[in-house]
Structures are given as structure tokens and as C-alpha cells.
Amino acid sequence: MTMSTKPLLPPWPGTMTGRERFNRQMHFQSVDRCFNMEFGYWEENFREWPLFVENNIRNNEEADRFFSFDPIAVIYGRTWMSPPFETKIIERRNDVNIMINHDGLLAEVPADGHDTIPHYLKSSIVTPEDWKRCKEERFRRDDPSRIPDIEALRRQHPADRDYPLGIDCGSMIGKIRDMLTFEGLAYAVYDYPDMVEDMVETCCQLVEDSLDRLLPHFDFDYASGWEDICFKNGPIVSVDFFRDVVTPRYKRIRRKLDAYGIDLWYTDCDGDVRPILPYLIEGGINCLFPFEVMGCSHPGELLDRYPGTLRIMGGVDKIQLGNGPAAIKAYLETLVPYVERGGYIPFCDHRCPPNVRPEDYLYYLDLKQKMFGLK
């Protein structure tokens, strides 16, 4: 954000710090008001919404400050490829570019740069021999780049901070999906099960190493993860595979978090998580984020099914945000008992899309404060 740009909205009034509020709300305790956050916006919003264009708001970080949301932060270790593949354009075909991305995937992306899911053509990793070579080159546990600069991180996140700080727990299977592609993972689980389990084990070891390096130096409020392996029909791996291969690795990570008193752990997984939710919870993950309503359910369904155990962050149906003020109000009213109960922070259930009118989005933010702000 440029120095000349002032926040459009003031912070919600409150009597607690954001850190205290977040921790109490996510542990079903009384708070002064709801923690106020959002997950962000599509890239098109920054080009098409007048309130962003006219105020030179170019990204989600600037938007968070523009709307005066409660700050929240995560410290990330280097728990994936190091070094990544070099991202480069291979050729231009009509209105698409053919490129190799940082996960080694050959992909079609729009040449005009508009935000969309790439069409993946081929993975660099198909056979166990491919994985062995990639692991030796890009997944070394002793790679010096994996050592964090603790002093720099301490300066960035001082002990007397007033906002919640999380520690990243990476991905056990979601990033593997990225590397192999949806179809590639589906085949590999059956064709090369030992290879896929070794990939999961490698991911787990890298996360464990990162936790060992970071946990002693900070008083973290929560843990975060990314496991985007579900779509509207459920997970892309079998429930048995998830239970037998992924969940045991979660349990190892959970033991490290428990040793430092970190009981809240969310994972970012779109789509219908219900088939694997019992095994997420068994593994120690007790919060879902950003909880897509259309691909799964109303957040209340699962909060009622796992009372006092499951938390949710997100779950405001972006479809209703695009349907105007009456639909927005009707939907927010269904969330009132869950915000009041605790363990639930409402915000748009993924990046807010550009079809939501800016004036309706401002209505949503105003209504959210009237319903969930300081009374």
C-alpha cells in the first residue's frame, strides 16, 4: 500500500488484543467481539473493483490493511522442494502459454495472465526413478536453505506482539498432488504405492525438521497446514490410503505441537472433507479453513457433529455474497449461533470472486460488524 492510501474502514472497536481474542474465541471462551479477518480476493478484483483500483490496492496484504482487518500471521519453514524447478515459458500456443512451473509441471496458462486454474499437461515425476532423482536433488534434509534466520524472525514477530502467530506444518499429500497432478497421483497410489508413501514420509520429515528448528524460539498460538486434496465429490485419494498413510504422519507432527502447548491446528482443504474428517481429527487437526460451503456443507453441520472439538475458519458462502444484500443477510443470520458458541470465525469461504459487487461486499463487511462486533 502506498503511504498516501488511508484505510477505507476503521478497525472494529474492542477491549482485547487480537491475540487474546483469537485464542479465546478458538477455545470456546467469551470474547469482546468476533475476530475480524478475510481470506482475500481473486487477482481480477484488484483490476476490476473501483475501490481497489482508485486506491491503488494491488494485493491481499494491502487489502487487509485497507479494510483494517485484525492482523494474523504464520511463520513458514522450507518444507518442500529446495531448490524448486525453474519457472519458465516454453512456447506460446494461440492464447495460452506453455510453461514449466516451480513443481516441475508442464502447464497451459492464459497468455493474458488472468487468474484461473492451470491446465496441467505432464509431470516431471512419474516413476520411482523420477522420484529418486528429484528427492536427491530437491528434497535434501541437510540443505542449508532450510535453516531459518531466527533472529530476523524474532525482529519480525516480537514476543510482546498483540496478534496471533502460527507455525506452518506444511502438507503431507496436497503438495504431492501438485507435483504429480490429480491424475498422476490417482495412478501412482495404485501403480507405485511405495513411492507415494516415501513421498509422504519425506514431507513429514521435512516438517518435523522445520518444527524442531522453530518451536523452541517462539510462543506460537496455532499451527497451520495445506492439504488441498478434496473436490465436490470427496477426496482424490481413497479414505483407506489417507487413514493408513497420511494420518500416522499427522500424529507425529501433533506430538511435537503438543510438546509446546499448541493445541489448535488448522488445515486448508477445499471441497468435501467429510469422508476424511474423522482421520484429520484422529491425526490431530481440529480446525478447517476456509471451508467451502458449496463443495461441502453449511459449517454448522460439522460444528454440530463435532461439538467442542472441531473449529472452522471461513464458511461464508461466496455464492450468497454474489446474490446481493438480502441473500447476504439471510446467510449471515444462519451463522449467529455458531459465532456465539465459539470455535468459529466467519469469512468468505475462499478468495472473494470478482462477480461480487464491491458495494455488496462493503455491505457484507458492515453487516458482519453489526452482527458480530462489539455490542
C-alpha positions as CSV (number, residue, x, y, z in Angstrom):
1,M,0.0,0.0,0.0
2,T,1.3,3.4,-0.8
3,M,1.8,5.8,2.1
4,S,-0.9,8.2,0.7
5,T,-3.6,5.5,0.9
6,K,-5.6,5.6,4.0
7,P,-7.7,2.7,5.3
8,L,-11.2,2.7,4.0
9,L,-12.6,1.3,7.2
10,P,-11.5,1.8,10.8
11,P,-10.7,-1.3,12.9
12,W,-13.6,-2.8,14.8
13,P,-13.6,-1.5,18.4
14,G,-12.7,-3.9,21.1
15,T,-11.4,-4.4,24.6
16,M,-9.0,-7.3,24.0
17,T,-5.9,-7.6,21.8
18,G,-6.3,-9.6,18.6
19,R,-4.1,-12.3,20.1
20,E,-6.2,-12.7,23.2
21,R,-9.4,-12.5,21.2
22,F,-8.3,-15.2,18.7
23,N,-7.2,-17.6,21.4
24,R,-10.3,-17.3,23.5
25,Q,-12.7,-17.5,20.5
26,M,-11.0,-20.6,19.1
27,H,-11.2,-22.2,22.6
28,F,-14.9,-21.6,23.0
29,Q,-14.4,-18.8,25.6
30,S,-16.1,-15.5,25.9
31,V,-14.7,-12.6,23.8
32,D,-15.4,-8.9,23.4
33,R,-16.2,-9.4,19.7
34,C,-15.6,-11.8,16.8
35,F,-12.1,-11.9,15.4
36,N,-12.3,-9.9,12.1
37,M,-10.5,-11.4,9.1
38,E,-11.0,-12.4,5.5
39,F,-9.1,-14.8,3.2
40,G,-8.5,-12.4,0.3
41,Y,-9.6,-11.8,-3.3
42,W,-9.0,-13.0,-6.9
43,E,-6.4,-11.2,-8.9
44,E,-9.2,-9.8,-11.1
45,N,-10.7,-7.9,-8.1
46,F,-7.6,-5.8,-7.9
47,R,-8.0,-4.8,-11.6
48,E,-11.8,-4.6,-11.7
49,W,-13.1,-3.3,-8.3
50,P,-13.1,0.5,-8.4
51,L,-12.4,0.8,-4.7
52,F,-9.2,-1.2,-5.2
53,V,-8.1,0.5,-8.5
54,E,-8.8,4.0,-7.3
55,N,-6.9,3.5,-4.0
56,N,-4.0,1.6,-5.6
57,I,-4.7,-1.6,-3.7
58,R,-2.8,-4.3,-5.5
59,N,-2.7,-7.4,-3.4
60,N,-4.3,-9.2,-0.4
61,E,-1.8,-7.9,2.1
62,E,-2.7,-4.3,1.1
63,A,-6.4,-5.1,1.1
64,D,-6.2,-6.4,4.7
65,R,-4.8,-3.1,5.8
66,F,-7.2,-1.1,3.6
67,F,-10.2,-2.8,5.4
68,S,-8.4,-2.7,8.8
69,F,-8.8,-6.5,9.5
70,D,-7.3,-8.0,12.6
71,P,-3.7,-9.0,11.9
72,I,-2.8,-12.7,11.9
73,A,0.5,-14.2,10.8
74,V,2.3,-17.5,10.1
75,I,5.9,-18.4,10.1
76,Y,6.8,-20.8,7.3
77,G,9.7,-23.2,7.2
78,R,11.1,-24.6,4.0
79,T,9.3,-27.9,3.9
80,W,9.1,-28.6,0.2
81,M,11.4,-28.5,-2.8
82,S,14.7,-26.7,-2.4
83,P,15.5,-25.6,-5.0
84,P,12.2,-25.6,-6.9
85,F,12.1,-26.1,-10.6
86,E,12.8,-23.0,-12.7
87,T,9.6,-21.4,-13.8
88,K,9.8,-20.6,-17.5
89,I,7.6,-20.3,-20.6
90,I,8.4,-23.0,-23.2
91,E,6.2,-21.8,-26.0
92,R,3.1,-19.7,-27.0
93,R,0.1,-21.6,-28.5
94,N,-2.6,-19.2,-29.6
95,D,-4.0,-17.5,-26.5
96,V,-2.1,-19.8,-23.9
97,N,1.5,-20.1,-22.8
98,I,3.0,-23.5,-22.2
99,M,5.2,-23.3,-19.1
100,I,7.0,-25.3,-16.5
101,N,6.1,-24.3,-13.0
102,H,8.1,-24.5,-9.8
103,D,6.7,-28.0,-9.1
104,G,8.0,-29.3,-12.4
105,L,4.7,-29.4,-14.1
106,L,4.1,-28.6,-17.8
107,A,1.0,-26.4,-17.8
108,E,-1.2,-24.3,-20.1
109,V,-1.9,-20.9,-18.6
110,P,-3.7,-17.9,-20.2
111,A,-1.3,-15.7,-22.1
112,D,-3.2,-12.6,-20.8
113,G,-2.4,-13.5,-17.3
114,H,-5.9,-13.6,-15.9
115,D,-6.4,-15.7,-12.8
116,T,-7.5,-19.3,-13.4
117,I,-6.6,-22.9,-12.6
118,P,-3.9,-24.0,-15.0
119,H,-4.4,-27.0,-17.3
120,Y,-1.6,-29.4,-16.5
121,L,-0.2,-31.4,-19.3
122,K,2.6,-33.5,-17.8
123,S,4.5,-34.1,-14.6
124,S,8.3,-34.3,-14.3
125,I,7.7,-37.1,-11.7
126,V,6.0,-40.3,-12.9
127,T,8.1,-43.4,-12.0
128,P,10.1,-44.3,-8.8
129,E,13.3,-43.5,-10.8
130,D,12.0,-40.0,-11.4
131,W,11.2,-39.5,-7.7
132,K,14.6,-40.9,-6.6
133,R,16.4,-38.4,-8.8
134,C,14.1,-35.5,-7.7
135,K,14.4,-36.4,-4.0
136,E,18.2,-36.4,-4.2
137,E,18.3,-33.1,-5.9
138,R,15.4,-31.1,-4.3
139,F,14.4,-32.7,-1.0
140,R,17.7,-32.9,0.9
141,R,17.0,-32.6,4.6
142,D,20.5,-31.1,5.1
143,D,20.1,-28.3,2.5
144,P,21.4,-25.1,4.1
145,S,18.5,-23.2,2.7
146,R,16.2,-25.0,5.2
147,I,17.9,-23.3,8.2
148,P,15.7,-20.3,9.3
149,D,17.1,-16.9,10.3
150,I,15.7,-17.0,13.9
151,E,16.9,-13.5,14.8
152,A,15.3,-11.9,11.7
153,L,12.0,-13.8,12.5
154,R,12.2,-12.6,16.1
155,R,12.5,-9.0,14.9
156,Q,9.5,-9.5,12.7
157,H,7.4,-11.2,15.4
158,P,8.5,-9.9,18.8
159,A,7.5,-11.7,22.0
160,D,5.2,-8.8,23.0
161,R,3.2,-8.9,19.8
162,D,-0.6,-8.4,20.1
163,Y,-1.7,-10.6,17.2
164,P,-1.9,-14.4,16.8
165,L,1.1,-16.2,15.3
166,G,1.0,-19.6,13.7
167,I,3.6,-22.2,12.7
168,D,3.3,-23.8,9.3
169,C,3.1,-27.6,9.3
170,G,3.3,-28.0,5.5
171,S,1.5,-30.6,3.5
172,M,1.6,-34.4,3.7
173,I,-0.3,-35.2,0.4
174,G,-1.6,-31.9,-1.1
175,K,1.8,-30.8,-2.4
176,I,2.4,-34.3,-3.7
177,R,-0.8,-33.9,-5.7
178,D,0.6,-30.6,-7.1
179,M,3.8,-32.4,-8.1
180,L,2.2,-35.5,-9.7
181,T,-1.1,-33.9,-10.9
182,F,-4.6,-35.1,-9.9
183,E,-4.5,-37.9,-12.5
184,G,-0.8,-38.7,-11.8
185,L,-1.5,-39.2,-8.0
186,A,-4.6,-41.3,-8.7
187,Y,-2.5,-43.7,-10.8
188,A,0.6,-43.6,-8.6
189,V,-1.3,-44.7,-5.5
190,Y,-2.0,-48.0,-7.2
191,D,1.0,-48.3,-9.6
192,Y,3.7,-47.2,-7.2
193,P,2.3,-47.2,-3.6
194,D,5.7,-47.5,-2.0
195,M,6.9,-44.4,-4.0
196,V,3.9,-42.3,-2.8
197,E,4.3,-43.4,0.8
198,D,8.0,-42.4,0.6
199,M,6.9,-39.0,-0.7
200,V,4.6,-38.6,2.3
201,E,7.3,-39.7,4.7
202,T,9.7,-37.2,3.1
203,C,7.2,-34.4,3.6
204,C,6.7,-35.4,7.2
205,Q,10.4,-35.5,7.9
206,L,10.9,-32.0,6.4
207,V,8.0,-30.6,8.5
208,E,9.4,-32.3,11.6
209,D,12.8,-30.8,10.9
210,S,11.2,-27.3,10.5
211,L,9.3,-27.6,13.7
212,D,12.4,-28.7,15.6
213,R,14.2,-25.5,14.3
214,L,11.3,-23.1,15.1
215,L,9.2,-24.3,18.0
216,P,11.8,-23.6,20.8
217,H,12.1,-19.9,19.8
218,F,8.5,-18.6,19.6
219,D,5.3,-18.8,21.6
220,F,3.0,-19.9,18.8
221,D,-0.8,-19.6,19.1
222,Y,-1.7,-22.1,16.5
223,A,-0.5,-24.4,13.7
224,S,-1.5,-24.2,10.0
225,G,-1.3,-26.6,7.1
226,W,-2.3,-27.0,3.4
227,E,-3.9,-30.2,2.2
228,D,-6.0,-29.3,-0.8
229,I,-6.9,-32.9,-1.9
230,C,-10.7,-32.7,-1.9
231,F,-13.2,-31.6,-4.5
232,K,-17.0,-31.6,-4.6
233,N,-17.2,-35.4,-4.6
234,G,-14.7,-36.0,-1.8
235,P,-11.0,-36.7,-1.6
236,I,-8.9,-37.6,-4.6
237,V,-7.2,-40.4,-2.7
238,S,-9.0,-43.3,-1.0
239,V,-10.1,-43.0,2.6
240,D,-8.1,-46.1,3.4
241,F,-4.9,-44.6,1.9
242,F,-5.5,-41.4,3.9
243,R,-6.1,-43.3,7.1
244,D,-3.2,-45.7,6.7
245,V,-0.5,-43.5,5.2
246,V,-1.3,-39.8,5.9
247,T,-2.9,-39.9,9.4
248,P,0.1,-41.6,11.1
249,R,2.3,-38.7,9.9
250,Y,-0.1,-36.2,11.3
251,K,0.1,-37.9,14.7
252,R,3.9,-37.5,14.6
253,I,3.5,-33.8,14.0
254,R,0.8,-33.5,16.6
255,R,3.2,-34.9,19.2
256,K,5.7,-32.1,18.5
257,L,3.0,-29.4,18.7
258,D,1.7,-30.9,22.0
259,A,5.1,-30.7,23.5
260,Y,5.0,-26.9,23.0
261,G,1.4,-26.4,24.1
262,I,-0.1,-25.8,20.6
263,D,-3.5,-27.4,20.5
264,L,-5.1,-25.5,17.6
265,W,-4.1,-26.9,14.2
266,Y,-6.0,-26.0,11.0
267,T,-5.5,-27.3,7.5
268,D,-6.5,-25.5,4.3
269,C,-8.5,-28.0,2.3
270,D,-11.2,-27.1,-0.3
271,G,-14.1,-29.3,-1.3
272,D,-15.9,-32.1,0.6
273,V,-13.7,-33.1,3.5
274,R,-16.3,-35.1,5.3
275,P,-15.1,-38.6,4.2
276,I,-11.6,-37.9,5.7
277,L,-12.6,-35.6,8.6
278,P,-12.5,-38.4,11.2
279,Y,-8.9,-39.2,10.2
280,L,-7.9,-35.5,10.2
281,I,-9.3,-35.2,13.7
282,E,-7.6,-38.5,14.7
283,G,-4.3,-37.2,13.4
284,G,-4.7,-34.0,15.5
285,I,-6.1,-31.5,13.0
286,N,-9.0,-29.8,14.7
287,C,-9.8,-26.8,12.5
288,L,-10.9,-26.5,8.9
289,F,-10.1,-23.5,6.7
290,P,-11.5,-21.8,4.6
291,F,-14.4,-24.4,4.4
292,E,-16.1,-24.1,1.1
293,V,-19.8,-24.3,1.5
294,M,-20.9,-25.3,-2.0
295,G,-18.3,-28.1,-2.1
296,C,-19.1,-29.4,1.4
297,S,-21.9,-28.2,3.7
298,H,-23.0,-25.4,5.9
299,P,-20.4,-25.0,8.6
300,G,-23.0,-25.6,11.2
301,E,-23.5,-29.2,10.0
302,L,-20.0,-30.2,11.1
303,L,-19.7,-27.9,14.1
304,D,-22.8,-29.6,15.4
305,R,-21.4,-33.1,14.6
306,Y,-18.2,-32.4,16.5
307,P,-19.1,-30.0,19.3
308,G,-16.3,-28.7,21.4
309,T,-13.7,-30.5,19.2
310,L,-13.9,-29.1,15.6
311,R,-13.3,-25.4,14.8
312,I,-13.9,-23.7,11.5
313,M,-12.5,-20.6,9.9
314,G,-14.4,-19.3,6.9
315,G,-17.6,-20.8,5.7
316,V,-19.4,-17.7,4.4
317,D,-20.8,-18.8,1.1
318,K,-19.3,-16.8,-1.7
319,I,-22.3,-17.7,-3.8
320,Q,-24.5,-15.7,-1.4
321,L,-22.1,-12.8,-1.4
322,G,-22.7,-12.6,-5.1
323,N,-26.5,-12.7,-4.7
324,G,-27.0,-9.3,-3.1
325,P,-27.8,-7.8,0.3
326,A,-30.9,-9.9,1.1
327,A,-29.1,-13.2,0.5
328,I,-26.0,-12.0,2.4
329,K,-28.1,-11.0,5.4
330,A,-30.1,-14.3,5.3
331,Y,-26.9,-16.4,5.2
332,L,-25.1,-14.5,8.0
333,E,-28.1,-14.9,10.2
334,T,-27.6,-18.7,10.0
335,L,-24.1,-18.3,11.4
336,V,-25.1,-16.3,14.5
337,P,-25.4,-19.3,16.9
338,Y,-22.0,-20.7,15.8
339,V,-20.2,-17.4,16.3
340,E,-21.8,-17.1,19.7
341,R,-20.8,-20.7,20.7
342,G,-17.2,-20.1,19.8
343,G,-14.7,-22.1,17.8
344,Y,-15.9,-20.4,14.6
345,I,-14.6,-17.3,12.7
346,P,-16.7,-16.4,9.7
347,F,-15.2,-15.1,6.5
348,C,-15.6,-15.8,2.7
349,D,-15.2,-19.4,2.0
350,H,-12.2,-18.9,-0.4
351,R,-10.9,-15.8,-2.2
352,C,-13.8,-13.4,-2.9
353,P,-14.5,-13.6,-6.6
354,P,-14.9,-10.5,-8.9
355,N,-18.6,-11.2,-9.6
356,V,-19.4,-10.0,-6.0
357,R,-20.2,-6.3,-6.4
358,P,-18.0,-4.0,-4.4
359,E,-20.9,-2.2,-2.8
360,D,-22.4,-5.6,-1.8
361,Y,-19.0,-6.6,-0.3
362,L,-18.9,-3.4,1.8
363,Y,-22.5,-4.1,2.9
364,Y,-21.3,-7.6,4.0
365,L,-18.4,-6.2,6.0
366,D,-20.7,-3.6,7.6
367,L,-23.3,-6.2,8.4
368,K,-20.7,-8.6,9.8
369,Q,-19.6,-5.9,12.2
370,K,-23.1,-5.1,13.3
371,M,-23.8,-8.7,13.9
372,F,-20.5,-9.9,15.4
373,G,-18.7,-6.8,16.5
374,L,-18.6,-5.1,20.0
375,K,-22.1,-4.7,21.4
